[in-house]
């Protein structure tokens, strides 16, 4: 069975235009990647955990702030690696510069035996639809499309 993640497509409206909050993964692998490297805040669903609760928990772990609001299901998306991402949208306006993420530990440099800590998310940013379409991972682009389709001409 493929791994399942849950996440939040956090949006706001500025002068009537949608902007989307995306996060950039921390750690050395992503350090120099920008286009098609950003993601919605998301993470693995624990055994017997409600999917929306997992999305809210993961967003809080990656952003350092609890997200509340009117959560609307957007859909489930199979990623190129096989993982399924279940997404909800929610309108919220948070300070992207104040993001404070959990840390993870990995061996770095590889095969060195040295363990180093890195943030799960090293930065967050608000992006217009055209910018978000370039920044977001290719497997998550349909989340933006489906959100806008559901919103109609709102």
C-alpha positions in Angstrom: 0.0 0.0 0.0 1.5 3.4 -0.9 2.4 5.9 1.8 -0.2 8.6 2.4 0.5 12.2 3.3 -2.0 14.9 4.3 -1.5 18.6 3.7 -3.0 22.1 3.6 -3.2 24.4 0.7 -3.2 27.7 2.6 -4.3 30.7 0.7 -5.2 34.3 1.1 -6.6 37.0 -1.1 -4.6 40.2 -1.7 -6.4 42.9 -3.7 -8.8 40.1 -4.9 -6.0 37.9 -6.1 -5.3 34.5 -4.7 -1.8 33.9 -3.1 -0.7 30.5 -1.9 1.7 29.6 1.0 4.3 27.1 0.0 7.2 25.7 2.0 10.8 24.9 0.9 12.2 21.7 2.3 15.2 22.0 4.5 18.4 19.9 4.3 21.3 19.7 1.9 19.5 17.9 -0.9 17.1 20.8 -1.5 19.5 23.7 -0.6 20.1 24.8 -4.2 16.8 23.8 -5.7 14.0 26.3 -6.2 11.8 25.7 -9.2 9.6 22.6 -8.7 11.0 22.2 -5.2 8.4 23.8 -3.0 5.4 22.1 -1.4 2.2 22.6 0.5 2.8 21.9 4.2 2.3 18.2 4.5 3.5 15.0 6.0 2.8 11.3 6.6 -0.5 10.2 8.2 0.1 8.2 11.4 -1.7 4.9 11.9 -5.3 5.4 12.8 -5.0 9.2 12.4 -7.7 11.2 10.9 -6.4 12.7 7.6 -7.5 16.3 8.3 -6.0 16.1 11.8 -2.8 14.8 10.2 -2.8 17.7 7.7 -3.3 20.2 10.6 -0.6 18.6 12.7 1.9 18.5 9.9 1.3 22.2 9.0 1.8 23.2 12.6 5.0 21.2 12.8 6.4 22.7 9.6 5.1 26.3 10.2 5.3 26.6 13.9 1.7 27.9 14.1 -1.6 26.2 14.4 -3.9 26.8 11.4 -7.6 27.2 12.0 -10.4 28.0 9.6 -12.9 26.4 7.2 -11.1 23.4 5.8 -12.4 22.3 2.4 -11.3 19.0 0.8 -9.4 19.5 -2.5 -8.6 15.9 -3.5 -6.1 13.0 -3.4 -3.0 13.1 -5.7 -0.6 10.3 -6.6 2.9 11.6 -6.6 5.6 10.5 -9.1 7.2 8.3 -6.4 3.8 6.6 -5.7 2.9 8.4 -2.4 -0.6 9.7 -2.1 -1.1 13.3 -0.9 -4.6 14.2 0.4 -5.1 18.0 0.5 -7.5 20.5 2.1 -7.7 24.2 1.4 -8.0 26.8 4.1 -7.9 30.6 4.0 -5.4 32.0 6.5 -2.9 34.8 6.6 0.3 33.9 8.4 3.7 35.6 8.5 5.9 33.5 6.1 9.0 35.1 7.6 8.2 33.9 11.1 8.0 30.2 10.1 9.7 27.9 12.7 9.9 24.3 11.7 10.7 21.0 13.5 14.2 19.6 12.9 15.3 16.3 11.5 18.7 14.5 11.8 20.6 12.9 9.0 24.1 11.8 8.2 25.9 14.6 6.4 28.1 14.5 4.4 27.1 11.1 3.2 29.1 8.1 4.6 30.9 10.5 6.9 29.4 9.1 10.1 28.6 12.7 11.2 25.0 13.4 12.1 23.6 16.9 11.5 20.3 18.6 12.3 18.3 20.4 9.6 14.9 22.1 9.6 12.1 20.2 7.9 11.3 23.5 6.2 13.9 26.2 5.7 11.6 28.9 4.4 8.0 29.7 3.4 6.6 32.2 1.0 3.4 33.6 -0.5 3.1 33.1 -4.2 0.6 34.2 -6.9 -0.8 31.4 -9.0 1.7 31.8 -11.9 4.6 31.9 -9.4 3.2 28.9 -7.3 2.8 26.9 -10.5 6.5 27.2 -11.1 7.7 26.7 -7.5 5.5 23.8 -6.5 6.5 20.2 -7.0 5.2 18.9 -10.3 3.1 16.2 -8.6 1.4 18.8 -6.5 0.5 21.2 -9.4 -3.0 19.6 -9.8 -3.8 20.7 -6.3 -3.7 24.3 -7.4 -5.8 23.6 -10.5 -8.4 21.7 -8.6 -8.6 24.4 -5.9 -9.2 27.0 -8.5 -11.8 24.9 -10.4 -13.7 24.3 -7.1 -13.6 28.0 -6.3 -14.9 28.9 -9.8 -14.9 32.6 -10.5 -15.0 33.4 -6.7 
